[in-house]
Amino acid sequence: MSPDRPTVEAGSADNLVSVRRPISAIALFLVVVSCGGQAIEPPAVVAAASPTTSTAPTTTTTLPAPYEGFEAETLPDGATLVLRTEADMEVDVYAEPGDTEPLLALEPTTIIGSPTVLAVLEGPDEGWARVMLPIRPNGSEGWVKTDEMLLYVVHGQLVVDLSERTLTYHEQGEEVVNTTVAIGTERNPTPLGSFFVTDNVTLTDPNSPWGPHALGLSGRSDTITEFNGGDGIIGIHGTNKPGSIGNAASLGCVRVPNEVIAELHRLIPLGTPVEINA
């Protein structure tokens, strides 16, 4: 949105760039299931103009080492398995394990160059895993073949409480970070649900609307379909408006103090689960 739009705080550029190529509505309808297991239609949403900024992010996150000798019963409590792409191979997504025709394909990297990662919900078993998908609508799931992907484990979890306007990061059962945050406005609320981190970036200008760093999430805005060249992606990031922290002030992203996003940038691997609760 332009900085002088009356319903948006000046300079509040909150949604990160898209991480996927466009996917047909038919493919989305087939692959997506809600928590009750029923296919759901993509929500009706609108596009928003991009802010006037030339800030360019660069990926700086180091990924954990591949997880060797996986056995489900040995996975530590609170840990999450993550699949990541290898080389330049697209990731085919299927409706069910064993299917021969994919419903869609994910690019091997995000638009800013991070390797595509997928949080595992079930498996791997016999070369298949059920995964969360970083596409619209939120809650999308699918099955992928794991033979040509790398597997690793993350030990932390981010929890955002919208009513309390707080963010907490737990690692191996211990609280590591707790902070007050800014959340989306009533017009552009922060979406609820289970997501995961898709990007962890450093901004070339630490005084940008996103602050010095930003975490891109698999979640999409419920009210904005296009922002800053992307798909209305929700993120967790710093801010050049520190007075907004504690308020409902963003376009749907979660703003944290800049010293906090610097710590999260250091701590958070791609694939880290994120729960956003009411």
C-alpha positions as CSV (number, residue, x, y, z in Angstrom):
1,M,0.0,0.0,0.0
2,S,1.1,3.5,-0.6
3,P,2.4,5.3,2.5
4,D,-0.3,8.0,2.4
5,R,-3.3,5.6,2.3
6,P,-5.5,6.9,5.1
7,T,-6.4,3.5,6.6
8,V,-2.8,2.3,6.9
9,E,-0.1,3.6,9.1
10,A,2.6,5.5,7.1
11,G,5.3,3.2,6.0
12,S,3.6,0.0,7.2
13,A,4.8,-2.4,4.5
14,D,4.1,-5.7,6.1
15,N,3.6,-8.5,3.6
16,L,6.6,-10.3,2.2
17,V,7.1,-11.3,-1.4
18,S,5.5,-14.4,-2.8
19,V,7.4,-17.7,-2.6
20,R,5.5,-19.7,-5.2
21,R,4.5,-19.5,-8.9
22,P,0.8,-19.2,-9.5
23,I,-1.2,-22.3,-9.1
24,S,-4.5,-23.0,-10.8
25,A,-7.7,-22.8,-8.7
26,I,-8.6,-26.4,-9.7
27,A,-5.3,-27.7,-8.4
28,L,-5.8,-25.8,-5.2
29,F,-9.3,-27.1,-4.7
30,L,-8.1,-30.7,-5.1
31,V,-5.1,-30.6,-2.9
32,V,-6.5,-28.5,0.0
33,V,-8.3,-29.8,3.0
34,S,-9.6,-28.1,6.0
35,C,-9.1,-29.3,9.6
36,G,-12.3,-31.3,9.2
37,G,-11.0,-33.0,6.1
38,Q,-13.3,-31.2,3.6
39,A,-12.0,-29.5,0.5
40,I,-12.5,-25.7,0.7
41,E,-12.7,-22.9,-1.8
42,P,-10.0,-20.2,-1.8
43,P,-11.3,-17.1,0.0
44,A,-12.4,-14.0,-1.9
45,V,-9.7,-11.4,-1.3
46,V,-8.5,-8.2,-2.9
47,A,-5.2,-7.0,-4.2
48,A,-3.2,-4.2,-2.5
49,A,-0.8,-1.8,-4.1
50,S,2.9,-2.2,-3.4
51,P,4.7,0.4,-1.1
52,T,7.2,2.7,-2.7
53,T,10.4,1.0,-1.4
54,S,13.5,-0.4,-3.0
55,T,14.5,-2.4,0.0
56,A,15.8,-5.8,-1.1
57,P,16.1,-8.8,1.2
58,T,19.0,-11.3,1.0
59,T,18.7,-14.8,2.5
60,T,21.3,-15.5,5.2
61,T,20.0,-18.5,7.2
62,T,22.1,-21.6,7.6
63,L,20.0,-24.8,7.5
64,P,20.5,-27.6,10.0
65,A,22.4,-30.6,8.9
66,P,20.3,-33.5,7.3
67,Y,18.7,-35.8,9.9
68,E,20.2,-39.3,9.5
69,G,18.7,-42.6,10.7
70,F,15.1,-41.3,11.1
71,E,12.8,-43.4,13.2
72,A,9.5,-41.9,14.3
73,E,9.8,-43.2,17.9
74,T,13.1,-41.5,18.4
75,L,12.0,-38.0,17.3
76,P,12.5,-35.7,20.4
77,D,9.4,-34.3,22.0
78,G,8.4,-31.0,20.5
79,A,10.6,-31.5,17.5
80,T,9.4,-31.1,13.9
81,L,10.6,-32.9,10.8
82,V,11.3,-30.7,7.8
83,L,11.8,-31.6,4.2
84,R,13.9,-29.4,1.9
85,T,14.6,-29.3,-1.8
86,E,17.9,-30.5,-3.1
87,A,19.7,-29.0,-6.2
88,D,17.3,-27.4,-8.7
89,M,14.5,-29.9,-8.6
90,E,10.8,-28.9,-8.4
91,V,8.7,-30.6,-5.7
92,D,5.7,-32.4,-7.1
93,V,2.7,-32.5,-4.7
94,Y,0.1,-35.3,-4.8
95,A,-3.4,-35.8,-3.4
96,E,-2.6,-39.2,-1.9
97,P,0.5,-41.4,-1.5
98,G,1.0,-43.6,-4.5
99,D,-0.6,-41.3,-7.0
100,T,1.2,-41.1,-10.3
101,E,0.0,-37.7,-11.4
102,P,0.9,-34.6,-9.3
103,L,-1.6,-31.9,-8.7
104,L,0.9,-29.1,-8.7
105,A,4.6,-28.5,-8.5
106,L,6.5,-26.2,-6.1
107,E,9.6,-24.3,-7.2
108,P,12.9,-25.5,-5.8
109,T,13.5,-22.1,-4.2
110,T,11.5,-19.2,-2.9
111,I,11.5,-16.0,-4.9
112,I,14.3,-14.6,-2.8
113,G,16.4,-17.7,-3.1
114,S,15.7,-19.8,0.0
115,P,15.4,-23.5,-0.6
116,T,11.8,-24.6,-0.5
117,V,11.1,-26.4,2.8
118,L,7.9,-28.3,3.9
119,A,6.9,-29.1,7.5
120,V,6.1,-32.8,7.8
121,L,2.7,-33.7,9.3
122,E,2.9,-37.5,8.7
123,G,5.6,-39.9,7.8
124,P,8.0,-40.3,6.1
125,D,6.7,-43.8,5.3
126,E,7.7,-45.9,2.3
127,G,9.0,-42.8,0.5
128,W,6.0,-40.5,1.2
129,A,5.2,-37.7,3.6
130,R,2.2,-35.6,4.2
131,V,3.2,-32.0,4.5
132,M,2.0,-28.4,5.1
133,L,2.1,-26.3,1.9
134,P,3.1,-22.7,1.7
135,I,0.3,-21.7,-0.7
136,R,-3.2,-20.2,-0.6
137,P,-5.6,-21.0,1.0
138,N,-4.1,-21.4,4.5
139,G,-4.3,-25.0,5.8
140,S,-3.3,-26.5,2.5
141,E,-1.8,-30.0,2.7
142,G,-0.5,-32.6,0.3
143,W,1.8,-35.6,-0.2
144,V,5.3,-35.5,-1.5
145,K,7.9,-38.1,-2.4
146,T,10.8,-38.0,0.0
147,D,13.4,-39.9,-2.0
148,E,15.0,-36.9,-3.6
149,M,14.6,-34.4,-0.6
150,L,16.7,-33.8,2.5
151,L,15.2,-34.4,5.9
152,Y,16.2,-32.5,9.1
153,V,14.7,-31.7,12.4
154,V,14.0,-28.4,14.2
155,H,13.5,-28.2,17.9
156,G,11.7,-24.9,18.4
157,Q,8.2,-23.4,18.0
158,L,6.9,-19.9,17.7
159,V,3.5,-19.0,19.3
160,V,1.7,-15.8,18.6
161,D,-1.2,-14.9,20.9
162,L,-3.3,-12.2,19.2
163,S,-5.5,-11.4,22.2
164,E,-2.4,-10.9,24.4
165,R,-0.4,-9.4,21.5
166,T,2.6,-11.5,22.5
167,L,5.1,-13.8,20.7
168,T,6.9,-16.6,22.4
169,Y,9.7,-18.8,21.1
170,H,10.2,-22.2,22.9
171,E,13.1,-24.5,22.2
172,Q,13.2,-28.0,23.6
173,G,10.6,-27.1,26.1
174,E,12.3,-23.9,27.4
175,E,11.1,-20.4,26.8
176,V,13.8,-18.5,24.9
177,V,12.0,-15.3,23.7
178,N,8.9,-13.5,24.9
179,T,7.9,-10.2,23.6
180,T,5.0,-7.8,22.9
181,V,4.0,-7.5,19.2
182,A,2.0,-5.5,16.9
183,I,-0.7,-7.4,14.9
184,G,-3.0,-6.8,12.0
185,T,-5.8,-4.3,12.1
186,E,-9.5,-5.2,12.0
187,R,-9.5,-4.5,8.3
188,N,-6.5,-6.6,7.6
189,P,-6.3,-9.1,10.5
190,T,-3.4,-11.5,11.2
191,P,-4.7,-14.9,10.1
192,L,-5.1,-17.7,12.6
193,G,-3.7,-21.2,12.2
194,S,-0.7,-23.4,12.0
195,F,2.1,-22.3,9.7
196,F,5.9,-22.6,9.4
197,V,8.9,-20.4,8.5
198,T,9.7,-20.3,4.8
199,D,12.3,-17.6,4.7
200,N,14.7,-15.9,7.2
201,V,16.2,-12.8,5.6
202,T,18.3,-9.7,6.3
203,L,17.1,-6.4,4.8
204,T,19.7,-4.3,3.0
205,D,18.3,-1.2,4.9
206,P,17.9,-1.9,8.6
207,N,15.6,1.1,8.9
208,S,13.2,-0.4,6.4
209,P,9.5,-0.9,7.2
210,W,10.5,-4.5,8.0
211,G,13.3,-3.5,10.3
212,P,16.7,-5.3,9.9
213,H,15.3,-8.9,9.5
214,A,12.1,-10.7,8.5
215,L,10.7,-14.2,8.8
216,G,8.5,-15.2,5.9
217,L,5.7,-17.6,6.8
218,S,3.7,-20.2,4.9
219,G,0.5,-18.3,5.8
220,R,-1.3,-15.8,3.5
221,S,-3.4,-12.8,4.3
222,D,-7.2,-13.4,4.3
223,T,-7.8,-9.9,2.8
224,I,-4.8,-9.1,0.5
225,T,-3.9,-11.3,-2.5
226,E,-1.0,-9.2,-3.8
227,F,1.6,-7.1,-1.9
228,N,5.0,-5.9,-2.9
229,G,5.1,-8.3,-5.9
230,G,3.9,-11.3,-4.0
231,D,1.0,-13.3,-2.8
232,G,0.1,-11.5,0.4
233,I,2.5,-13.6,2.5
234,I,2.4,-13.1,6.3
235,G,5.6,-12.5,8.1
236,I,7.2,-11.8,11.4
237,H,9.5,-8.8,11.2
238,G,11.0,-5.7,12.8
239,T,9.8,-2.2,12.2
240,N,10.7,1.4,11.7
241,K,7.6,2.3,13.7
242,P,8.5,1.1,17.2
243,G,5.6,3.0,18.7
244,S,3.2,0.6,16.9
245,I,4.4,-2.4,19.0
246,G,1.5,-3.5,21.2
247,N,-1.2,-2.2,18.9
248,A,-3.3,-3.5,16.0
249,A,-1.4,-1.6,13.4
250,S,-0.1,-3.8,10.6
251,L,-1.5,-5.2,7.3
252,G,-1.6,-8.7,8.9
253,C,2.1,-9.4,9.7
254,V,3.4,-9.6,13.3
255,R,5.8,-6.8,14.2
256,V,8.4,-7.3,16.9
257,P,11.0,-4.9,18.3
258,N,14.1,-4.8,16.2
259,E,16.3,-6.3,18.9
260,V,13.9,-9.2,19.1
261,I,13.9,-9.9,15.4
262,A,17.7,-9.8,15.4
263,E,17.6,-12.6,18.0
264,L,14.9,-14.6,16.2
265,H,16.9,-14.2,12.9
266,R,19.9,-15.9,14.7
267,L,17.8,-18.7,16.3
268,I,15.1,-19.7,13.8
269,P,15.8,-22.4,11.1
270,L,13.5,-22.7,8.1
271,G,10.6,-25.0,8.8
272,T,10.1,-23.9,12.4
273,P,6.4,-24.3,13.2
274,V,4.4,-21.1,14.0
275,E,1.0,-21.2,15.8
276,I,-1.1,-18.0,15.6
277,N,-3.9,-18.2,18.2
278,A,-6.9,-15.9,18.9
